[in-house]
Amino acid sequence: MGIKLYTSDLHFGHSNVIGFDHRPFYDVDDMDRCLIKLWNSRVSPDDEVYIVGDLCFRNNRPAEWYLKQLKGHKHLVIGNHDQKLLENKKAMSYFETVDKIMYIKDEDKNICLCHYPIAEWNHFHRGSYHIYGHIHNRTDDAYMYMKKYENALNAGCMINNYTPASFNELVRNNKIFKEKN
């Protein structure tokens, strides 16, 4: 068994997200190609990858076109833009697990995975972690609220160099993002 990795808000196929997130891609084809290349440069076939919502959105290619190219065992935490994906049986066959919220262990850490940032999560007062997405790289009220919590980590691909990240990389990348903002 490989390592656990986390990402969210990839938005494969979504041209508007390039401007929304200020992503460094020329167009949606460039973004899709880069995201697939970066994913596969980081992920080994035995790794567990938790996609914390919003894999594809407004994509012209079917979701399975992306999923079949991505290495690793994929787990989907359902996001607000995943409805079309959930209705695609072929695409859904690429996921080991699918749920709105997941509780996992990563080494000695208890983790609550939910697409949406939440104020308190299971074992919040006992040192557990919350890995979320949804807010992308925004620095609005939701971000200001969540940044108070050391144990809340944004898995947004744009904060994590467009690459699935290990737990320790999430901690580091979130710290860097907070220092800048």
Secondary structure, DSSP 8 states (H G I E B T S, - for coil): ---EEEEB---BT-THHHHHTT-S-SSHHHHHHHHHHHHHHH--TT-EEEE-S--BSS-SS-HHHHHTTS-SEEEEE--TT-HHHHT-HHHHTTEEEEESEEEEEETTEEEEEESS--S--TTGGGT-EEEE-SSTT--SHHHHHHTT-TTEEE-BTTTTTTS-B-HHHHHHHHHHHHHH-
